[in-house]
Structures are given as C-alpha cells and as structure tokens.
Amino acid sequence: MVPQVTTVLDPTDESRPAARTVGPRPGDLAGRTVGLLDISKPRGEVFLDRLATLLGEHGATVRRYAKPTFTKPMPADLRAEIAAECEVVIEALAD
C-alpha cells in the first residue's frame, strides 16, 4: 500500500509559514471523544449538527464548542479546554 501524502495549507498571511506536522490519525472513532468546533460563521452549525449525528451513530462521544467570533483567533482558555477534553477535533468553516 502506498502511503497517503497530506498537504496542509495555512490560510494566514505568513511570509514564512511555520513548519507544522500533521498529528497521527486514529483508525477508528468509536469510543473516542470528538470535539466539534463551530468558528461562528453562518451555517457552520448545520454541518456540525449532521456530523454529530453521524459520529454518534459510529460510537463516538461528541462535545460541542464555539468560538466567540470567527474574526479573531480562538481564546487560549477554549483551546486548553478542548485539548484536555477531546482526542480528535473537527472544525466547521462553512458560510
């Protein structure tokens, strides 16, 4: 089997992007805690509502979070809360 190559694009305006590596992905989400982060853009919750249903059907425990506004970075305390409570995080970027 050929290993999959993942390219991660950073939408920020960095003249020299920071080097980042992609963390390991779990093979299965059953029994894991998955955080769903709504960045507070219109209709993001619609996507996350459906995703929460599907994840629950596959045995994941779902926790929901929301940024106060999409125009600013996530507050450090929210980031720490999510990191402490979740094994996997999915972020909604819908309009």
MILO-350112 format. One line per 5 residues: number of its first residue (from 0); their letters; for each residue x, y, z of N, C-alpha, C. Coordinates in Angstrom, 3 decimals. Each point is the difference from the previous one (the first is absolute). Last residue first. Layout:
<rs>
NUM = a = X,Y,Z,X,Y,Z,X,Y,Z | ...
</rs>
This chain:
<rs>
94 = dalae = -19.924,28.791,5.294,-0.664,1.292,-0.178,-1.374,-0.246,-0.558 | 4.125,-3.066,2.908,-1.046,0.194,-1.008,-0.475,1.441,-0.043 | 3.441,-3.133,2.497,0.361,1.241,-0.685,-1.012,0.313,-1.091 | 0.961,-3.300,4.744,-0.899,0.347,-1.107,0.379,1.351,-0.557 | 2.857,-4.144,2.691,-0.364,1.413,-0.007,-0.871,0.290,-1.216
89 = ivvec = 1.723,-4.321,3.428,-0.414,0.363,-1.359,-0.522,1.421,0.072 | 3.247,-3.622,3.204,-0.769,1.230,-0.164,-0.300,0.218,-1.476 | 1.629,-4.042,4.008,-0.068,0.391,-1.400,-0.848,1.265,-0.072 | 0.819,-1.804,4.170,1.086,-0.719,-0.661,0.122,0.412,-1.470 | -1.990,2.800,4.635,-0.238,-0.713,-1.274,1.254,-0.688,-0.523
84 = eaaie = -0.420,2.852,4.116,-1.211,-0.809,-0.026,-0.155,-0.893,-1.232 | 3.685,3.201,0.937,-0.123,-0.843,1.182,-1.152,-1.002,-0.109 | 0.773,3.259,-3.429,1.137,-0.922,0.050,-0.114,-0.965,1.174 | -3.193,3.475,-0.381,-0.184,-0.995,-1.050,1.118,-1.040,0.047 | 0.367,3.653,2.941,-1.153,-0.834,0.357,-0.202,-1.121,-1.015
79 = arlda = 3.270,3.281,-0.900,0.437,-0.906,1.071,-1.129,-0.945,0.415 | -1.012,3.375,-3.143,0.942,-0.952,-0.601,0.449,-1.025,1.041 | -2.574,3.570,1.512,-0.824,-0.927,-0.771,0.878,-1.066,-0.641 | 2.167,3.470,2.265,-0.692,-0.865,0.957,-0.917,-1.000,-0.699 | 2.349,3.307,-2.574,0.903,-1.033,0.539,-0.717,-0.930,0.968
74 = pmpkt = -2.674,2.469,-4.036,0.589,0.341,1.292,0.818,-1.166,0.565 | -0.621,0.723,-5.324,-0.663,-0.648,1.124,0.665,0.408,1.315 | 0.312,3.450,-4.119,0.459,-1.353,0.366,-0.775,-0.540,1.203 | -2.561,3.495,-3.093,1.178,-0.001,0.868,0.432,-1.427,0.294 | -3.878,1.134,-2.655,0.954,1.032,-0.410,1.274,0.036,0.829
69 = ftpka = -4.119,-2.770,0.503,0.943,-0.545,-0.975,1.103,0.993,-0.355 | -2.612,-0.444,4.868,-0.116,0.657,-1.302,1.022,-0.613,-0.958 | -0.782,-1.951,4.313,-0.871,1.168,0.151,-0.250,0.714,-1.335 | 0.909,-5.286,0.055,0.785,1.216,0.198,-0.965,1.169,0.168 | -1.230,-5.169,1.266,-0.165,1.094,-0.963,0.938,1.141,0.361
64 = yrrvt = -1.277,-5.806,0.833,0.654,1.241,0.427,-0.265,1.058,-1.055 | -1.571,-5.479,1.712,-0.123,1.166,-0.883,0.651,1.216,0.642 | 0.389,-5.770,0.106,-0.070,1.217,0.817,0.009,1.182,-0.949 | -0.912,-5.739,-0.235,0.181,1.299,-0.646,-0.152,1.123,1.026 | 1.284,-5.589,-0.539,-0.598,0.966,0.906,0.308,1.376,-0.568
59 = agheg = -0.389,-4.732,-2.920,0.823,1.069,0.569,-0.822,0.808,1.001 | -1.513,-3.827,-2.900,0.536,-0.279,1.315,0.887,1.057,0.616 | -2.690,-0.125,-4.260,1.208,-0.828,-0.109,0.726,-0.155,1.331 | -3.906,2.697,-0.475,-0.415,-1.295,-0.556,1.177,-0.966,-0.123 | 0.818,4.486,1.313,-0.680,-0.737,1.059,-0.441,-1.382,-0.456
54 = lltal = 1.816,2.923,-3.193,1.039,-0.470,0.921,-0.607,-0.806,1.140 | -2.964,2.069,-3.051,0.742,-1.101,-0.624,1.078,-0.561,0.926 | -2.429,3.801,1.465,-0.885,-1.159,-0.131,0.754,-1.199,-0.560 | 2.251,4.102,0.157,-0.187,-0.538,1.352,-0.884,-1.243,-0.025 | 0.545,2.414,-4.015,1.204,-0.747,0.335,-0.119,-0.620,1.391
49 = rdlfv = -3.403,2.906,-1.409,-0.044,-1.264,-0.771,1.198,-0.875,0.342 | -0.101,4.257,1.927,-1.140,-0.773,0.492,-0.054,-1.361,-0.693 | 3.191,3.163,-1.494,0.393,-0.677,1.228,-1.144,-0.810,0.606 | -0.818,2.650,-3.895,0.970,-1.053,-0.305,0.327,-0.801,1.256 | -2.613,3.731,0.644,-0.764,-0.959,-0.796,0.888,-1.194,-0.347
44 = egrpk = 1.833,3.794,2.197,-0.691,-0.909,0.910,-0.817,-1.045,-0.746 | 2.225,3.510,-2.338,0.939,-1.002,0.484,-0.676,-1.014,0.896 | -1.980,4.066,-2.106,-0.336,-1.358,-0.420,1.019,-1.063,0.415 | 1.662,5.051,0.364,-1.358,-0.437,-0.332,-0.049,-1.432,-0.529 | 3.914,1.178,3.330,-0.376,0.520,-1.318,-1.384,-0.540,-0.329
39 = sidll = 2.774,-1.020,4.026,-1.032,1.048,0.034,-0.195,0.714,-1.329 | 2.691,-3.991,1.290,0.749,1.258,0.060,-0.918,1.214,-0.077 | -0.397,-5.226,1.923,-0.695,0.928,-0.884,0.739,1.335,0.099 | 1.411,-5.308,1.198,0.205,1.426,0.235,-0.698,0.820,-1.074 | 0.040,-5.150,2.464,-0.440,0.699,-1.202,0.046,1.490,0.297
34 = gvtrg = 2.393,-4.797,2.108,-0.453,1.366,0.182,-0.382,0.610,-1.328 | 0.341,-5.245,2.084,0.233,0.866,-1.155,-0.580,1.379,0.306 | 1.627,-4.881,2.560,-0.703,1.267,0.186,0.417,0.937,-1.126 | -0.243,-5.649,-0.045,0.824,1.202,0.167,-0.886,1.219,0.225 | -1.573,-4.538,-1.000,0.545,0.074,1.343,0.872,1.215,0.264
29 = aldgp = -0.533,-1.167,-4.988,-0.847,-0.634,1.007,0.695,0.048,1.353 | 1.896,1.431,-4.278,-0.459,1.006,0.954,-0.912,-0.580,1.080 | 4.367,-1.919,-3.219,-1.428,-0.115,0.252,-0.396,1.047,1.041 | 4.469,-0.254,-1.594,-0.598,-0.860,-1.021,-1.514,-0.062,0.113 | 3.098,4.324,1.459,-0.468,-1.295,0.502,-0.638,-0.805,-1.125
24 = rpgvt = 4.033,3.610,-0.690,-1.455,-0.133,-0.087,-0.406,-1.348,0.593 | 4.470,3.541,0.784,-0.504,-1.318,-0.396,-1.527,-0.042,0.037 | 2.317,4.742,-0.963,-0.004,-1.000,1.064,-0.541,-1.326,-0.486 | 2.629,3.802,-2.923,-1.345,-0.486,0.255,0.100,-1.081,1.070 | 3.445,4.245,-0.571,-0.214,-1.390,-0.374,-1.425,-0.386,0.364
19 = raapr = 2.921,4.837,-1.223,-0.959,-0.738,0.813,-0.061,-1.434,-0.487 | 2.879,5.095,-0.414,-0.005,-1.427,-0.346,-0.941,-0.712,0.970 | -0.659,5.197,-1.406,0.635,-0.857,0.992,-0.081,-1.447,-0.466 | 0.069,4.206,-3.488,-0.874,-0.865,0.794,0.800,-0.856,0.981 | 0.988,4.733,-2.259,0.744,-1.239,0.204,-0.865,-0.906,0.875
14 = sedtp = -1.970,3.875,-1.320,1.021,0.038,-1.037,0.904,-1.229,0.085 | -5.235,0.398,1.413,1.338,-0.139,0.562,1.006,0.051,-1.134 | -5.379,0.442,0.945,0.952,0.749,-0.817,1.374,-0.023,0.673 | -4.003,-3.897,0.302,0.454,1.270,0.568,1.036,0.643,-0.902 | -2.201,-4.420,-0.590,-0.623,1.171,-0.634,0.459,1.337,0.573
9 = dlvtt = 2.216,-5.094,-0.718,-0.228,0.952,1.081,-0.557,1.280,-0.614 | 0.168,-5.539,-1.450,0.169,1.385,-0.412,-0.362,0.910,1.164 | 1.716,-5.342,-0.764,-0.786,0.888,0.838,0.305,1.430,-0.430 | 0.352,-5.300,-2.086,0.492,1.372,-0.082,-0.926,0.874,0.813 | 1.317,-5.556,-0.288,-0.950,1.036,0.372,0.676,1.356,-0.099
4 = vqpvm = 0.505,-5.430,-1.908,0.681,1.269,0.253,-1.065,1.045,0.283 | 0.224,-5.678,0.455,-0.728,1.183,-0.452,0.786,1.248,0.380 | 2.055,-5.079,-1.055,-0.422,0.940,1.046,-0.669,1.223,-0.603 | -0.163,-4.943,-2.209,0.764,1.246,-0.108,-0.450,0.951,1.095 | -0.040,-5.562,-0.140,-0.841,1.177,0.000,0.890,1.246,0.000
</rs>
